[in-house]
Each structure stands twice: as C-alpha cells, then as structure tokens.
Amino acid sequence: MNRLQPVCRIVCMAAMVVILGLTGACSRKDGAADADKPVTIWWAQWAPADGLQQLADEYQKETGTPVKVHQIPWSNYQDKVFLEFGNSPTEFDIVVGDSQWIGRGATKGLYLELTDWLPQAVDVGTIHPRALKYLCEFPTGSGKYFAAPCETDAVGFAYRRDWFEDPQEREAFKAEYGRELVPPETWEEFRDIAEFFTRPDEKRFGCALLTGRGYDSLTMGFQQIMWAFGGNWGDPTTFTADGHVNSPGAVKALEFMKSLLAFAPKGGENYDYGKTMEAFTNGSTAMVMDYFAFYPSMMEQMGDKAGFFMVPMEGDVRVISLGGQGFSISAKIPSIRRQKAKDFIAWFLKTENQKKWITKPAGFTANTDVLKSPEFRSATPYNAPFADSLEFLRDFWNVPAYNELLAEAQKYVGEALDGARTPQDALNELAKAHERVFAAEGLRK
C-alpha cells in the first residue's frame, strides 16, 4: 500500500468538511437573503399596475413584507418576461401574464401549478367562472390552475353621450332611421349610428375599431364579430381550422368589419388601443372600441361627455373578447419565495381587499360578490357594462403556440382589411396557416 494514501484520505476528508461547511453557510446566507427579499411582481406599464403597488404598500404595512411592482412598457413586456424565464432563479416572483400565455407557461415549466393551493387560498366559487376558465385554468376544462385572477377585463365601447343626447341629432336620426338614437344593441344598429355620425366635412366620424397590426389588437377586435356571426377559430379538440375560421359566418363577419371602416377616421384600418383612445379624446369619433381598463383615463379627459356600452349582438348572439391578466408564480424560484408570493396573492384575493382594488384606476375584479354589488355598479359609468360583459367573454387560443397563431391571424385579417386579399381568400389562407402551426406542434388529431 502506498504510504501516502492515508495522508491523502485525511487531507481530502478535511477539505470535504471545509467545503460542506462553506456550502451550508452559503445556503443559510442565500436562504436568509430570500427571506428578506421583497416579493417582486412584473407587470406592464399602465394605471392598474400603479394601483397594485398602492395595495402592495398596504400589504407591507399589515404584514411587514415589502412588495415591489416592476413596470415594463407594453411594447416589450412579453419579450422581457420570456427572456427572463431563461434565468434560474428569475428576478420576479410573480408575473401578471396575458391569458394567452398560460399554455406556454404551464407546459414549459415556467408557471408553478396552483391546483391544490388556489382553492385553499380563496373560495373559487367567488371567482367569476369565465375569469377562472380563461385566466387561471389550463388546459381549459381540466380543473388545473396555473394562475390566480389579477385584473379582469373585457372589450367594450365608449360613445359620445353628448352627441347622442343632443335634441337636434336625436330628431334627425329618428327621421332617417325610424328609431331613437340610443347606444346600439345589435351590430346592424351600430352600423346605422356609425353611418349617421360620419361627416368628413365636419371632421366627425362614426366609429373606430381595434384594427392594429402590433401584437393582438386586430385579432381582439375581429374575433368578437366573427363569433357573433357564427364563425370561430377552430375545433379545440381536433385542432382543425378549415371550415371554422373560413366558414360563411366568419367571412360575413370580416366583410362586415371591413364595411365599417368607411365610417372611421383616416387610417382607421390600422388602429391599436392607443389610436382608438385618441380618436375619441380628440373629439372626432362617435363610438370607439377598446378594453374597459383604458376607460378610466378616458373619463379623466372627457368627463360626462363619455358613455359606455357592451359589444353589440348579431341577432341574439353576443360574444366579447376577454382581456385582463392573472397572477402566475415563477416555477424557477426557491420555495421560500414561492410561499411569500402565495401569501400576497391570497391576501389580494380576500373580498375586503378586492373592495379596495376596485377603487384603483381599472382595478377590475373577478369577485362575483363585488361585481354584483350596487356600490360597484354605480361607482362609474363603465362599471355596469363591464360587469355585464363578463357573461359573454371568450378567448383566443391559449395553447403554447398561441404567439404563432396570433401572428398569422394578424397578418391575414389585416390583408383583408387592406384590400390585398378578399375576406374569403384571407380566411382560407389563415385556416391553412393555423393548421400548419397545429401540425408543427403535434396538436392535430
């Protein structure tokens, strides 16, 4: 036996003890750092995030745990979030993500599953079922949760109440169309009102729709018309798009949407969320489509000149594009940070704190008790139509490849609005493109 071996063993064992001691010290140090670190939330840069930080400050006063809401401009929010998910641990504990992100977050190991925890943290019976289905659950109908409600939203319309209530306008409209000038219940009534108020010589226009090509605004604007007219994106069980997104109803919806652009301001075929807001606040447009979350700032500028109504029906069918985001906890953070994130979300979802949330600009809740309360419905001119809209919400594909599907929808529906393709041709090509995405993702059955 080599006489050096025992000595080497002793030296190696001593080194191991030192290393293990240092590792344990580092682990204790890291654990202490995690315990002291604020709960970090990433969200887009807008008024609801300001309101969330205000609530978070109250949480710190109650619990001693600081919460920091880090805001990122909408234009690069999605990119920054998914880039950060490449790190372990992530800088954020909680991300407030779009409903369409949930499939990717759930299947790629990015979002912590909350199936067992959420029903313990809150009575899920108090969460509006559409919000629970689209903002929290994946796959749809599975009962598996990867998010909790944060800001619930829906597309709605703002209208120039002062124009609608002008006696001369009311008299002229009734003489021409044979009915009262009131917010429309159907898309046909919407079209008539848009036509009536379109007076380019006076720099007045009838409507501004969501038609923007960046991210999802055109898709959110079109899909609710498509659904009402009988079309849909595809079969969610077989992932077949052909015969659905290019059906007669879908084509008729796109033709109808395109016809409404005759009553829009110049450039109205490419209006994002900000552009429709601008068309309203600059005093040029009678009715504009946008998410309810943008309406508090509109009210600040327009005051009682503004009124609000739900997305119209086609016949007796009303469908509305879902908006809003849920809280998801990063799966790439230590257990102590996960627990702190859960503690904050559970506190936020308490009814007494949801009552505080709704006092913040665009702090729209999914709590059914709060939504039904007279205090909420009467608090602003947009609260009642918002609450009523939740019954009709539907969402775009939330599968992991949603971004690819969204890009194709934006492209082909946009080409139809621009006149580069007929609505039928555009939707035929969209059906093919979506089925290629489904096939590439192995979703076709």
NUZAFI-954346 format. One record per residue (C-alpha): residue in three letters; x, y, z; residue number from 1. Coordinates in steps of 0.2 Angstrom, whole numbers. Example, Ala and Ser with C-alpha at 12.3 -4.5 7.8 and 13.67 -1.06 7.14 Angstrom:
NUZAFI-954346
(vexmi ALA; (62; -22; 39); 1)
(vexmi SER; (68; -5; 36); 2)
END
This chain:
NUZAFI-954346
(vexmi MET; (0; 0; 0); 1)
(vexmi ASN; (6; 17; -4); 2)
(vexmi ARG; (10; 26; 12); 3)
(vexmi LEU; (4; 42; 5); 4)
(vexmi GLN; (-14; 36; 3); 5)
(vexmi PRO; (-19; 38; 22); 6)
(vexmi VAL; (-12; 55; 22); 7)
(vexmi CYS; (-22; 59; 6); 8)
(vexmi ARG; (-38; 52; 13); 9)
(vexmi ILE; (-36; 63; 29); 10)
(vexmi VAL; (-32; 79; 19); 11)
(vexmi CYS; (-47; 75; 7); 12)
(vexmi MET; (-59; 72; 21); 13)
(vexmi ALA; (-53; 88; 29); 14)
(vexmi ALA; (-56; 98; 13); 15)
(vexmi MET; (-73; 90; 11); 16)
(vexmi VAL; (-78; 96; 29); 17)
(vexmi VAL; (-72; 113; 24); 18)
(vexmi ILE; (-82; 113; 8); 19)
(vexmi LEU; (-98; 107; 16); 20)
(vexmi GLY; (-96; 119; 29); 21)
(vexmi LEU; (-94; 133; 17); 22)
(vexmi THR; (-109; 126; 6); 23)
(vexmi GLY; (-120; 126; 22); 24)
(vexmi ALA; (-115; 143; 26); 25)
(vexmi CYS; (-119; 149; 9); 26)
(vexmi SER; (-136; 140; 9); 27)
(vexmi ARG; (-140; 148; 25); 28)
(vexmi LYS; (-135; 165; 19); 29)
(vexmi ASP; (-145; 163; 2); 30)
(vexmi GLY; (-160; 157; 12); 31)
(vexmi ALA; (-159; 172; 23); 32)
(vexmi ALA; (-157; 184; 8); 33)
(vexmi ASP; (-173; 176; 0); 34)
(vexmi ALA; (-182; 178; 16); 35)
(vexmi ASP; (-178; 196; 17); 36)
(vexmi LYS; (-181; 200; -2); 37)
(vexmi PRO; (-196; 209; -7); 38)
(vexmi VAL; (-210; 200; -17); 39)
(vexmi THR; (-206; 206; -34); 40)
(vexmi ILE; (-220; 207; -47); 41)
(vexmi TRP; (-218; 211; -65); 42)
(vexmi TRP; (-232; 219; -75); 43)
(vexmi ALA; (-235; 231; -90); 44)
(vexmi GLN; (-233; 249; -88); 45)
(vexmi TRP; (-251; 256; -85); 46)
(vexmi ALA; (-263; 263; -72); 47)
(vexmi PRO; (-268; 246; -65); 48)
(vexmi ALA; (-250; 242; -60); 49)
(vexmi ASP; (-249; 259; -51); 50)
(vexmi GLY; (-265; 253; -41); 51)
(vexmi LEU; (-257; 236; -37); 52)
(vexmi GLN; (-242; 245; -30); 53)
(vexmi GLN; (-253; 255; -19); 54)
(vexmi LEU; (-262; 239; -12); 55)
(vexmi ALA; (-245; 231; -10); 56)
(vexmi ASP; (-239; 246; 1); 57)
(vexmi GLU; (-254; 242; 12); 58)
(vexmi TYR; (-249; 224; 12); 59)
(vexmi GLN; (-232; 229; 19); 60)
(vexmi LYS; (-240; 239; 32); 61)
(vexmi GLU; (-250; 224; 38); 62)
(vexmi THR; (-238; 210; 36); 63)
(vexmi GLY; (-220; 219; 36); 64)
(vexmi THR; (-217; 210; 19); 65)
(vexmi PRO; (-212; 223; 5); 66)
(vexmi VAL; (-219; 220; -12); 67)
(vexmi LYS; (-212; 229; -27); 68)
(vexmi VAL; (-222; 230; -44); 69)
(vexmi HIS; (-209; 232; -58); 70)
(vexmi GLN; (-217; 240; -73); 71)
(vexmi ILE; (-211; 237; -91); 72)
(vexmi PRO; (-218; 246; -107); 73)
(vexmi TRP; (-231; 236; -116); 74)
(vexmi SER; (-221; 236; -132); 75)
(vexmi ASN; (-208; 224; -125); 76)
(vexmi TYR; (-216; 217; -110); 77)
(vexmi GLN; (-219; 200; -117); 78)
(vexmi ASP; (-202; 198; -124); 79)
(vexmi LYS; (-194; 204; -107); 80)
(vexmi VAL; (-204; 191; -97); 81)
(vexmi PHE; (-200; 176; -108); 82)
(vexmi LEU; (-182; 181; -109); 83)
(vexmi GLU; (-181; 182; -90); 84)
(vexmi PHE; (-188; 165; -89); 85)
(vexmi GLY; (-172; 159; -96); 86)
(vexmi ASN; (-164; 163; -80); 87)
(vexmi SER; (-165; 152; -64); 88)
(vexmi PRO; (-170; 160; -52); 89)
(vexmi THR; (-180; 173; -61); 90)
(vexmi GLU; (-179; 191; -55); 91)
(vexmi PHE; (-198; 191; -52); 92)
(vexmi ASP; (-208; 180; -40); 93)
(vexmi ILE; (-225; 184; -49); 94)
(vexmi VAL; (-228; 189; -67); 95)
(vexmi VAL; (-245; 196; -72); 96)
(vexmi GLY; (-247; 187; -88); 97)
(vexmi ASP; (-259; 188; -103); 98)
(vexmi SER; (-272; 174; -103); 99)
(vexmi GLN; (-264; 168; -119); 100)
(vexmi TRP; (-248; 165; -110); 101)
(vexmi ILE; (-255; 152; -99); 102)
(vexmi GLY; (-252; 137; -111); 103)
(vexmi ARG; (-234; 141; -114); 104)
(vexmi GLY; (-231; 144; -95); 105)
(vexmi ALA; (-239; 128; -90); 106)
(vexmi THR; (-232; 116; -102); 107)
(vexmi LYS; (-214; 123; -102); 108)
(vexmi GLY; (-211; 123; -84); 109)
(vexmi LEU; (-212; 141; -81); 110)
(vexmi TYR; (-228; 143; -71); 111)
(vexmi LEU; (-230; 135; -54); 112)
(vexmi GLU; (-245; 124; -54); 113)
(vexmi LEU; (-258; 131; -41); 114)
(vexmi THR; (-271; 117; -42); 115)
(vexmi ASP; (-271; 112; -24); 116)
(vexmi TRP; (-266; 129; -17); 117)
(vexmi LEU; (-279; 140; -25); 118)
(vexmi PRO; (-295; 133; -18); 119)
(vexmi GLN; (-287; 134; -1); 120)
(vexmi ALA; (-282; 152; -3); 121)
(vexmi VAL; (-299; 158; -10); 122)
(vexmi ASP; (-317; 151; -12); 123)
(vexmi VAL; (-316; 148; -31); 124)
(vexmi GLY; (-335; 149; -31); 125)
(vexmi THR; (-332; 168; -28); 126)
(vexmi ILE; (-322; 170; -44); 127)
(vexmi HIS; (-332; 173; -60); 128)
(vexmi PRO; (-332; 157; -70); 129)
(vexmi ARG; (-326; 165; -86); 130)
(vexmi ALA; (-311; 173; -77); 131)
(vexmi LEU; (-307; 156; -69); 132)
(vexmi LYS; (-309; 147; -85); 133)
(vexmi TYR; (-298; 159; -96); 134)
(vexmi LEU; (-287; 167; -84); 135)
(vexmi CYS; (-282; 153; -72); 136)
(vexmi GLU; (-285; 136; -80); 137)
(vexmi PHE; (-275; 125; -92); 138)
(vexmi PRO; (-280; 115; -101); 139)
(vexmi THR; (-297; 123; -102); 140)
(vexmi GLY; (-309; 112; -93); 141)
(vexmi SER; (-296; 102; -84); 142)
(vexmi GLY; (-298; 110; -67); 143)
(vexmi LYS; (-279; 113; -66); 144)
(vexmi TYR; (-274; 130; -61); 145)
(vexmi PHE; (-258; 140; -66); 146)
(vexmi ALA; (-264; 157; -61); 147)
(vexmi ALA; (-275; 167; -50); 148)
(vexmi PRO; (-286; 182; -55); 149)
(vexmi CYS; (-277; 199; -55); 150)
(vexmi GLU; (-285; 212; -67); 151)
(vexmi THR; (-301; 205; -76); 152)
(vexmi ASP; (-305; 214; -92); 153)
(vexmi ALA; (-317; 214; -107); 154)
(vexmi VAL; (-318; 224; -124); 155)
(vexmi GLY; (-332; 237; -123); 156)
(vexmi PHE; (-337; 253; -132); 157)
(vexmi ALA; (-336; 271; -127); 158)
(vexmi TYR; (-348; 284; -135); 159)
(vexmi ARG; (-351; 302; -136); 160)
(vexmi ARG; (-365; 304; -124); 161)
(vexmi ASP; (-367; 322; -128); 162)
(vexmi TRP; (-369; 319; -146); 163)
(vexmi PHE; (-382; 305; -143); 164)
(vexmi GLU; (-392; 316; -131); 165)
(vexmi ASP; (-392; 332; -142); 166)
(vexmi PRO; (-410; 335; -147); 167)
(vexmi GLN; (-406; 340; -165); 168)
(vexmi GLU; (-396; 324; -168); 169)
(vexmi ARG; (-410; 314; -160); 170)
(vexmi GLU; (-423; 321; -171); 171)
(vexmi ALA; (-413; 319; -187); 172)
(vexmi PHE; (-408; 301; -183); 173)
(vexmi LYS; (-426; 296; -179); 174)
(vexmi ALA; (-432; 305; -195); 175)
(vexmi GLU; (-419; 295; -205); 176)
(vexmi TYR; (-419; 278; -197); 177)
(vexmi GLY; (-436; 277; -188); 178)
(vexmi ARG; (-430; 274; -171); 179)
(vexmi GLU; (-422; 283; -156); 180)
(vexmi LEU; (-404; 287; -155); 181)
(vexmi VAL; (-398; 276; -141); 182)
(vexmi PRO; (-382; 265; -139); 183)
(vexmi PRO; (-384; 250; -151); 184)
(vexmi GLU; (-389; 233; -145); 185)
(vexmi THR; (-385; 225; -162); 186)
(vexmi TRP; (-371; 226; -175); 187)
(vexmi GLU; (-384; 232; -188); 188)
(vexmi GLU; (-389; 247; -176); 189)
(vexmi PHE; (-371; 250; -173); 190)
(vexmi ARG; (-368; 252; -192); 191)
(vexmi ASP; (-383; 264; -194); 192)
(vexmi ILE; (-376; 275; -180); 193)
(vexmi ALA; (-359; 275; -187); 194)
(vexmi GLU; (-365; 280; -204); 195)
(vexmi PHE; (-376; 294; -197); 196)
(vexmi PHE; (-362; 302; -187); 197)
(vexmi THR; (-349; 301; -202); 198)
(vexmi ARG; (-347; 319; -208); 199)
(vexmi PRO; (-329; 321; -215); 200)
(vexmi ASP; (-333; 339; -219); 201)
(vexmi GLU; (-336; 342; -201); 202)
(vexmi LYS; (-321; 331; -196); 203)
(vexmi ARG; (-334; 319; -187); 204)
(vexmi PHE; (-333; 300; -189); 205)
(vexmi GLY; (-344; 286; -184); 206)
(vexmi CYS; (-333; 273; -176); 207)
(vexmi ALA; (-315; 267; -173); 208)
(vexmi LEU; (-312; 249; -171); 209)
(vexmi LEU; (-297; 239; -165); 210)
(vexmi THR; (-288; 235; -181); 211)
(vexmi GLY; (-269; 237; -176); 212)
(vexmi ARG; (-256; 225; -183); 213)
(vexmi GLY; (-245; 226; -167); 214)
(vexmi TYR; (-247; 211; -155); 215)
(vexmi ASP; (-266; 207; -154); 216)
(vexmi SER; (-277; 222; -156); 217)
(vexmi LEU; (-284; 217; -173); 218)
(vexmi THR; (-287; 199; -168); 219)
(vexmi MET; (-296; 205; -152); 220)
(vexmi GLY; (-307; 217; -162); 221)
(vexmi PHE; (-311; 205; -176); 222)
(vexmi GLN; (-314; 189; -166); 223)
(vexmi GLN; (-329; 195; -156); 224)
(vexmi ILE; (-338; 200; -173); 225)
(vexmi MET; (-333; 183; -180); 226)
(vexmi TRP; (-340; 173; -165); 227)
(vexmi ALA; (-356; 183; -166); 228)
(vexmi PHE; (-359; 180; -184); 229)
(vexmi GLY; (-356; 161; -182); 230)
(vexmi GLY; (-338; 159; -186); 231)
(vexmi ASN; (-324; 153; -174); 232)
(vexmi TRP; (-305; 150; -174); 233)
(vexmi GLY; (-307; 131; -175); 234)
(vexmi ASP; (-311; 115; -166); 235)
(vexmi PRO; (-302; 114; -149); 236)
(vexmi THR; (-302; 95; -148); 237)
(vexmi THR; (-296; 91; -166); 238)
(vexmi PHE; (-287; 107; -169); 239)
(vexmi THR; (-295; 109; -186); 240)
(vexmi ALA; (-296; 127; -193); 241)
(vexmi ASP; (-303; 123; -210); 242)
(vexmi GLY; (-322; 125; -211); 243)
(vexmi HIS; (-322; 136; -195); 244)
(vexmi VAL; (-311; 151; -197); 245)
(vexmi ASN; (-316; 152; -215); 246)
(vexmi SER; (-334; 147; -213); 247)
(vexmi PRO; (-348; 158; -221); 248)
(vexmi GLY; (-351; 166; -205); 249)
(vexmi ALA; (-333; 171; -202); 250)
(vexmi VAL; (-332; 178; -220); 251)
(vexmi LYS; (-348; 188; -217); 252)
(vexmi ALA; (-341; 195; -201); 253)
(vexmi LEU; (-324; 200; -210); 254)
(vexmi GLU; (-334; 208; -224); 255)
(vexmi PHE; (-345; 217; -211); 256)
(vexmi MET; (-330; 223; -201); 257)
(vexmi LYS; (-322; 230; -217); 258)
(vexmi SER; (-338; 239; -222); 259)
(vexmi LEU; (-337; 248; -205); 260)
(vexmi LEU; (-320; 256; -210); 261)
(vexmi ALA; (-330; 268; -222); 262)
(vexmi PHE; (-336; 277; -206); 263)
(vexmi ALA; (-319; 278; -197); 264)
(vexmi PRO; (-306; 292; -197); 265)
(vexmi LYS; (-292; 292; -209); 266)
(vexmi GLY; (-280; 277; -205); 267)
(vexmi GLY; (-294; 268; -196); 268)
(vexmi GLU; (-289; 251; -204); 269)
(vexmi ASN; (-274; 251; -193); 270)
(vexmi TYR; (-279; 257; -176); 271)
(vexmi ASP; (-271; 250; -160); 272)
(vexmi TYR; (-278; 253; -142); 273)
(vexmi GLY; (-270; 270; -141); 274)
(vexmi LYS; (-276; 276; -158); 275)
(vexmi THR; (-294; 272; -154); 276)
(vexmi MET; (-292; 281; -137); 277)
(vexmi GLU; (-285; 296; -147); 278)
(vexmi ALA; (-299; 296; -159); 279)
(vexmi PHE; (-311; 298; -145); 280)
(vexmi THR; (-302; 310; -134); 281)
(vexmi ASN; (-298; 322; -149); 282)
(vexmi GLY; (-317; 324; -151); 283)
(vexmi SER; (-318; 316; -169); 284)
(vexmi THR; (-327; 300; -166); 285)
(vexmi ALA; (-344; 295; -160); 286)
(vexmi MET; (-340; 277; -154); 287)
(vexmi VAL; (-324; 268; -151); 288)
(vexmi MET; (-319; 250; -146); 289)
(vexmi ASP; (-306; 247; -133); 290)
(vexmi TYR; (-304; 237; -117); 291)
(vexmi PHE; (-313; 244; -101); 292)
(vexmi ALA; (-296; 245; -92); 293)
(vexmi PHE; (-292; 260; -104); 294)
(vexmi TYR; (-308; 270; -100); 295)
(vexmi PRO; (-303; 277; -83); 296)
(vexmi SER; (-290; 288; -91); 297)
(vexmi MET; (-303; 292; -105); 298)
(vexmi MET; (-315; 298; -92); 299)
(vexmi GLU; (-302; 309; -84); 300)
(vexmi GLN; (-301; 318; -101); 301)
(vexmi MET; (-319; 318; -107); 302)
(vexmi GLY; (-329; 318; -91); 303)
(vexmi ASP; (-348; 316; -93); 304)
(vexmi LYS; (-346; 318; -112); 305)
(vexmi ALA; (-342; 299; -112); 306)
(vexmi GLY; (-354; 285; -110); 307)
(vexmi PHE; (-351; 266; -112); 308)
(vexmi PHE; (-360; 251; -119); 309)
(vexmi MET; (-357; 232; -121); 310)
(vexmi VAL; (-351; 225; -138); 311)
(vexmi PRO; (-367; 223; -149); 312)
(vexmi MET; (-375; 207; -154); 313)
(vexmi GLU; (-378; 199; -171); 314)
(vexmi GLY; (-396; 193; -170); 315)
(vexmi ASP; (-397; 186; -152); 316)
(vexmi VAL; (-379; 181; -151); 317)
(vexmi ARG; (-367; 192; -141); 318)
(vexmi VAL; (-348; 187; -138); 319)
(vexmi ILE; (-335; 198; -131); 320)
(vexmi SER; (-316; 197; -131); 321)
(vexmi LEU; (-308; 193; -115); 322)
(vexmi GLY; (-295; 204; -108); 323)
(vexmi GLY; (-285; 205; -92); 324)
(vexmi GLN; (-271; 196; -84); 325)
(vexmi GLY; (-268; 183; -70); 326)
(vexmi PHE; (-255; 181; -56); 327)
(vexmi SER; (-243; 167; -60); 328)
(vexmi ILE; (-229; 162; -49); 329)
(vexmi SER; (-212; 158; -57); 330)
(vexmi ALA; (-208; 139; -56); 331)
(vexmi LYS; (-189; 145; -56); 332)
(vexmi ILE; (-188; 152; -38); 333)
(vexmi PRO; (-184; 144; -21); 334)
(vexmi SER; (-198; 138; -10); 335)
(vexmi ILE; (-197; 152; 2); 336)
(vexmi ARG; (-200; 165; -12); 337)
(vexmi ARG; (-215; 154; -18); 338)
(vexmi GLN; (-223; 154; -1); 339)
(vexmi LYS; (-221; 173; 0); 340)
(vexmi ALA; (-229; 175; -17); 341)
(vexmi LYS; (-243; 164; -12); 342)
(vexmi ASP; (-246; 174; 4); 343)
(vexmi PHE; (-248; 190; -6); 344)
(vexmi ILE; (-259; 183; -19); 345)
(vexmi ALA; (-271; 176; -5); 346)
(vexmi TRP; (-271; 192; 3); 347)
(vexmi PHE; (-275; 201; -13); 348)
(vexmi LEU; (-290; 190; -17); 349)
(vexmi LYS; (-299; 192; 0); 350)
(vexmi THR; (-315; 201; -3); 351)
(vexmi GLU; (-311; 216; 8); 352)
(vexmi ASN; (-295; 219; -2); 353)
(vexmi GLN; (-305; 216; -18); 354)
(vexmi LYS; (-316; 231; -12); 355)
(vexmi LYS; (-300; 241; -11); 356)
(vexmi TRP; (-294; 235; -28); 357)
(vexmi ILE; (-309; 241; -37); 358)
(vexmi THR; (-306; 259; -31); 359)
(vexmi LYS; (-290; 259; -41); 360)
(vexmi PRO; (-290; 265; -59); 361)
(vexmi ALA; (-295; 250; -69); 362)
(vexmi GLY; (-294; 239; -54); 363)
(vexmi PHE; (-307; 227; -62); 364)
(vexmi THR; (-311; 212; -51); 365)
(vexmi ALA; (-317; 194; -54); 366)
(vexmi ASN; (-325; 193; -37); 367)
(vexmi THR; (-344; 189; -41); 368)
(vexmi ASP; (-350; 197; -24); 369)
(vexmi VAL; (-341; 213; -28); 370)
(vexmi LEU; (-347; 213; -46); 371)
(vexmi LYS; (-365; 212; -41); 372)
(vexmi SER; (-365; 225; -28); 373)
(vexmi PRO; (-374; 241; -31); 374)
(vexmi GLU; (-359; 251; -25); 375)
(vexmi PHE; (-348; 244; -38); 376)
(vexmi ARG; (-361; 245; -52); 377)
(vexmi SER; (-365; 263; -49); 378)
(vexmi ALA; (-347; 269; -45); 379)
(vexmi THR; (-343; 274; -63); 380)
(vexmi PRO; (-352; 275; -79); 381)
(vexmi TYR; (-342; 260; -86); 382)
(vexmi ASN; (-343; 248; -71); 383)
(vexmi ALA; (-361; 241; -75); 384)
(vexmi PRO; (-357; 237; -94); 385)
(vexmi PHE; (-341; 230; -88); 386)
(vexmi ALA; (-349; 218; -76); 387)
(vexmi ASP; (-362; 213; -88); 388)
(vexmi SER; (-349; 209; -101); 389)
(vexmi LEU; (-341; 196; -91); 390)
(vexmi GLU; (-355; 184; -95); 391)
(vexmi PHE; (-351; 184; -113); 392)
(vexmi LEU; (-332; 183; -113); 393)
(vexmi ARG; (-322; 171; -124); 394)
(vexmi ASP; (-303; 170; -128); 395)
(vexmi PHE; (-291; 167; -142); 396)
(vexmi TRP; (-281; 151; -142); 397)
(vexmi ASN; (-271; 149; -126); 398)
(vexmi VAL; (-260; 134; -132); 399)
(vexmi PRO; (-241; 135; -131); 400)
(vexmi ALA; (-240; 140; -149); 401)
(vexmi TYR; (-253; 155; -147); 402)
(vexmi ASN; (-240; 168; -152); 403)
(vexmi GLU; (-238; 159; -169); 404)
(vexmi LEU; (-256; 158; -171); 405)
(vexmi LEU; (-259; 176; -167); 406)
(vexmi ALA; (-246; 182; -179); 407)
(vexmi GLU; (-255; 173; -193); 408)
(vexmi ALA; (-272; 180; -188); 409)
(vexmi GLN; (-265; 197; -188); 410)
(vexmi LYS; (-257; 195; -205); 411)
(vexmi TYR; (-271; 188; -215); 412)
(vexmi VAL; (-286; 198; -207); 413)
(vexmi GLY; (-275; 213; -209); 414)
(vexmi GLU; (-273; 209; -228); 415)
(vexmi ALA; (-292; 208; -230); 416)
(vexmi LEU; (-294; 225; -222); 417)
(vexmi ASP; (-281; 232; -233); 418)
(vexmi GLY; (-289; 225; -248); 419)
(vexmi ALA; (-274; 214; -253); 420)
(vexmi ARG; (-285; 199; -252); 421)
(vexmi THR; (-303; 196; -252); 422)
(vexmi PRO; (-310; 191; -235); 423)
(vexmi GLN; (-314; 173; -241); 424)
(vexmi ASP; (-296; 171; -248); 425)
(vexmi ALA; (-288; 179; -232); 426)
(vexmi LEU; (-298; 167; -221); 427)
(vexmi ASN; (-294; 152; -232); 428)
(vexmi GLU; (-275; 156; -231); 429)
(vexmi LEU; (-277; 159; -212); 430)
(vexmi ALA; (-285; 141; -210); 431)
(vexmi LYS; (-270; 133; -219); 432)
(vexmi ALA; (-258; 143; -209); 433)
(vexmi HIS; (-266; 139; -192); 434)
(vexmi GLU; (-266; 120; -197); 435)
(vexmi ARG; (-248; 121; -201); 436)
(vexmi VAL; (-245; 128; -184); 437)
(vexmi PHE; (-255; 114; -176); 438)
(vexmi ALA; (-246; 101; -186); 439)
(vexmi ALA; (-229; 108; -181); 440)
(vexmi GLU; (-234; 107; -163); 441)
(vexmi GLY; (-241; 90; -164); 442)
(vexmi LEU; (-258; 95; -159); 443)
(vexmi ARG; (-268; 89; -174); 444)
(vexmi LYS; (-278; 73; -170); 445)
END
